Amino acid sequence: MELTYTPKGDYLIPDLMLPEEETHIGKYGMLRKTYLKNHRKGMYASLMLSGKLMEHLTETDRTAREHIGRITAKLLESSPAPDKADDPMGWTGHMNSLNHQAEETVLAELIYR
């Protein structure tokens, strides 16, 4: 790796740039970033300095969404929802409850570890 330097007064400052990527980080990626920043400062700094933070956050977000979908499907099999046409509010409440259960599991196992 070849470095270039910019003179600033009596010093030569290395021209270091992190790769700029336009990546959308979802809810779970942002939660993971906040957790790392506040509770796992060494891991956060290591990922940031190596340029792998965005990759880690994107992967965490994708994995969390997949897990929530699978867990919700399993919960729906064990606890079927009421008919949406007959009881739309009951169906919505039941599905929200299943999603919250799945999200709590994912937050504990994937985001806050």
Stockholm file with secondary structure:
# STOCKHOLM 1.0

chainA/1-113         MELTYTPKGDYLIPDLMLPEEETHIGKYGMLRKTYLKNHRKGMYASLMLSGKLMEHLTETDRTAREHIGRITAKLLESSPAPDKADDPMGWTGHMNSLNHQAEETVLAELIYR
#=GR chainA/1-113 SS CCCCEEEETTEEEECCCCCCCCCCCCHHHHHHHHHHHHHCHHHHHHHHHHTCHHHHHHHHHHHHHHHHHHHHHHHHHHSCCCCTTTCHHHHHHHHHHHHHHHHHHHIIIIICC
#=GC SS_cons         CCCCEEEETTEEEECCCCCCCCCCCCHHHHHHHHHHHHHCHHHHHHHHHHTCHHHHHHHHHHHHHHHHHHHHHHHHHHSCCCCTTTCHHHHHHHHHHHHHHHHHHHIIIIICC
//
